[in-house]
Amino acid sequence: MSDQYYDSKDLGRFSEVGKNVPELSQKFFDWYGAVFEEGALSAREKALIALAVAHAVQCPYCIDAYSKGCLEKGSDLDQMTEALHVAAAIKGGACLVHGVQMRNHATKISM
């Protein structure tokens, strides 16, 4: 038994989410696969985006998978780190911009 919630071995068990309703999970996996096919963006670019989003949503399984995927698709650690910083800047900015909502609400209450 693991003494922590996150177990990196569970990433390999992802397909098990479809055990009880396989038709729905198959739709997800088909769509997921199509999203990552080469298109207007290269597979390498999509992996970098996925790595950045994985950090923004704080999914350790995704971070593991897309760190590996980025390296396999030719990204280097500098590019991966820049992608992480882009995600952090967007997430930080999104947090800060909600300060306008807080200010509006505080002003309304104070009246």
C-alpha positions as CSV (number, residue, x, y, z in Angstrom):
1,M,0.0,0.0,0.0
2,S,1.3,3.4,-0.9
3,D,1.7,6.0,1.8
4,Q,0.7,8.8,-0.5
5,Y,-2.3,9.7,-2.6
6,Y,-0.5,10.1,-5.9
7,D,1.2,6.9,-7.2
8,S,3.0,7.4,-10.5
9,K,2.2,3.7,-11.4
10,D,-1.5,4.7,-11.6
11,L,-0.9,6.6,-14.9
12,G,-0.5,3.3,-16.6
13,R,-3.9,2.3,-15.3
14,F,-5.7,5.2,-16.9
15,S,-7.7,3.0,-19.3
16,E,-9.4,1.4,-16.2
17,V,-11.6,4.4,-15.9
18,G,-13.7,2.9,-18.7
19,K,-14.4,-0.4,-16.9
20,N,-18.0,0.3,-16.0
21,V,-19.0,2.5,-18.9
22,P,-16.7,1.6,-21.7
23,E,-18.6,3.3,-24.5
24,L,-18.2,6.7,-22.8
25,S,-14.5,6.3,-22.1
26,Q,-13.9,5.1,-25.6
27,K,-15.4,8.3,-27.0
28,F,-13.1,10.3,-24.7
29,F,-10.0,8.3,-25.8
30,D,-10.9,8.6,-29.5
31,W,-11.4,12.4,-29.1
32,Y,-8.2,12.7,-27.0
33,G,-6.2,10.9,-29.6
34,A,-7.6,13.0,-32.4
35,V,-6.7,16.2,-30.5
36,F,-3.0,15.3,-30.4
37,E,-2.7,14.4,-34.0
38,E,-0.6,16.7,-36.2
39,G,-2.6,19.5,-37.6
40,A,-2.1,23.3,-37.6
41,L,0.0,22.7,-34.6
42,S,2.8,20.1,-34.5
43,A,2.7,17.2,-32.1
44,R,5.7,18.9,-30.3
45,E,3.8,22.1,-29.9
46,K,0.7,20.3,-28.6
47,A,2.8,18.4,-26.1
48,L,4.3,21.7,-24.8
49,I,0.8,23.2,-24.5
50,A,-0.3,20.1,-22.7
51,L,2.7,20.3,-20.3
52,A,1.9,23.9,-19.5
53,V,-1.8,23.1,-18.9
54,A,-0.8,20.1,-16.8
55,H,1.1,22.5,-14.5
56,A,-1.8,25.0,-14.4
57,V,-4.3,22.4,-13.4
58,Q,-1.7,20.7,-11.2
59,C,-2.1,17.2,-12.5
60,P,0.9,15.1,-11.5
61,Y,0.0,12.3,-13.9
62,C,-0.2,14.8,-16.8
63,I,3.1,16.4,-15.8
64,D,4.8,13.0,-15.9
65,A,3.2,12.1,-19.2
66,Y,3.9,15.4,-21.0
67,S,7.4,15.9,-19.6
68,K,8.2,12.5,-21.2
69,G,6.2,13.4,-24.4
70,C,7.9,16.7,-24.8
71,L,11.3,15.2,-24.6
72,E,10.3,12.4,-27.0
73,K,9.0,14.9,-29.5
74,G,12.2,16.9,-29.5
75,S,11.6,19.7,-26.9
76,D,14.4,20.6,-24.6
77,L,14.3,21.6,-21.0
78,D,14.6,25.3,-21.9
79,Q,11.5,25.1,-24.0
80,M,9.6,23.1,-21.4
81,T,10.6,25.5,-18.7
82,E,9.4,28.5,-20.8
83,A,6.0,26.7,-21.3
84,L,5.7,26.3,-17.6
85,H,6.4,30.0,-17.1
86,V,3.7,30.9,-19.6
87,A,1.2,28.8,-17.7
88,A,2.3,30.3,-14.4
89,A,1.9,33.9,-15.8
90,I,-1.5,33.2,-17.2
91,K,-2.7,31.5,-14.0
92,G,-1.2,34.3,-11.9
93,G,-2.8,37.0,-14.1
94,A,-6.1,35.2,-14.0
95,C,-5.9,35.3,-10.2
96,L,-5.0,39.0,-10.1
97,V,-7.6,40.1,-12.6
98,H,-10.3,38.7,-10.3
99,G,-9.2,41.4,-8.0
100,V,-11.3,43.8,-10.1
101,Q,-14.3,41.7,-9.2
102,M,-13.4,41.9,-5.5
103,R,-13.0,45.6,-5.8
104,N,-16.3,46.0,-7.5
105,H,-18.0,43.9,-4.8
106,A,-16.3,45.7,-2.0
107,T,-17.3,49.1,-3.4
108,K,-20.9,48.0,-3.8
109,I,-21.1,46.7,-0.2
110,S,-19.4,49.9,1.1
111,M,-21.9,52.2,-0.4
